[in-house]
Amino acid sequence: MTAVFPLEPSRDQVATLMAAATEFATDFLGSLNDAPPRGGGPAAPAAPPGEHPGDLDRLLRTFGAAAAAATDTAGPRCFAYFPGGGLFSSAVAEMLARTVNRYTGAGSMAAELVALEHSVVRWLCDEFGLPTTASGVLTTGASTGTLSALVAARHELLGERAGTLYVTEHTHHCVAKAARIAGFAADRVRVVPSDSAHRMDVRAAEEMIAEDRAAGRRPFLLVGTAGTTSTGAIDPLPELAAVAAREGLWFHVDAAYGGGFQLTGRGRAKLAGVELADSLTLDTHKSLFQPQTTGVLLVRDPRALRAAHVADADYLQDLHLDESLPNYADLGAELSRDYRGLRLWLPLHLHGVGAFRDALDEKLDLSAVIRRELAEMRGLEICASDLTVHVFRVAGGDAVNRRLLERINESGRVALTSTKVDGRTALRMCVLNHRTHAEHVDEALKLIADSI
Ligand SMILES: *Cc1c(COP(=O)(O)O)cnc(C)c1O
């Protein structure tokens, strides 16, 4: 007989729901190591909800089958895009945050909860060497964080006027998208040439800024990337910060992917200069193993972020009495918001920061192995390799490399993707999931060698 769950379940019914969820999660996590990483095929049409109660087990089976049919971005064999494992402790935190369902957009509504979230934001500011006055907001990811950074920079430096911003062809498209959403004409996004290592050419940036000024445009924002999506390249951050300071531009660092490595000695050395950012985006759902839509925007001067976003309404007049904690609703586009803080706060305290540092160091060690072994494979050329992104190709045209990618992925054991470097198709392998270990990397490398 179908168990019925009313909108207000009893204690026993809560326990039954939780037990079913626990069993589901345990089975799912247990299957990850061997699950084929690539999903495929079109979706079957899903039924609309019925008037009467459904069966929990059947519903969970439907969900489980749908999840299994998707590309397995949570498993250890996924080297595609930026594999985001999703810490289970964050999923638990999420469930609990949803259960208490507090409003955390204003410090005065949930002071202690906001203080927990703020402690994580402030800890990240310290890790990145930002001043003690720096702050920020947890976001859905770098796209929304970048939009907020861009409008803060505009509010601070342009007011209502138009201005130009500076990226490279390797800058994530979320910057151009943010500019478009914010109302900038496409030609206001200026693409600075890159050097042979796919990093912004600093001299070229200076020249372009000078030309724009001479032509009566208003340069206001320079974007450096700490780990590009395509090749992992890190722009020359200290030099770009110096240009921005000299020219009076806002310096935004997109550390969406690379930022987590700041916890490691090697990463921190590579990201030197990040502490000079006026704003910084980090996708904790990439390099801090969080489930998707857990990102952070940090800003040197939170007043600039607030000035660009603050809005008020008569019915909110009771909210803004306590100024000692941030009103997150004033720092971004959201009024109602997720209590994302718990997703970071619980795992960081539960596992300890050292566990994250060790896992990231392991990814850097695995990357050193990948770099070494790829370099030794006959007929294979490494096009780019930094942090934990590796881009390589074999001799022949794009079609040859595309077929190589298909052969590797057809194994059903690993998933890689492709990108373009200097206009040519190349294979891309990224190791970032906390569940990916030496055995998975070894198998992937063997598959690559056997498929050439
Ligand atoms: C993933 C990524 C983004 C976009 O982040 P979302 O969280 O998907 O919005 C921006 N910049 C870089 C460098 C990225 O890798």
The ligand as an ORCA input file, in Angstrom:
! r2SCAN-3c Opt
* xyz 0 1
  C      33.045     28.213    -14.575
  C      33.648     29.541    -14.806
  C      32.876     30.689    -14.814
  C      31.349     30.643    -14.738
  O      30.966     30.206    -13.514
  P      29.479     29.724    -13.145
  O      29.632     29.331    -11.734
  O      29.186     28.574    -14.036
  O      28.572     30.856    -13.329
  C      33.521     31.901    -14.906
  N      34.861     31.984    -15.029
  C      35.638     30.896    -15.069
  C      37.124     31.046    -15.193
  C      35.059     29.635    -14.944
  O      35.832     28.551    -14.987
*
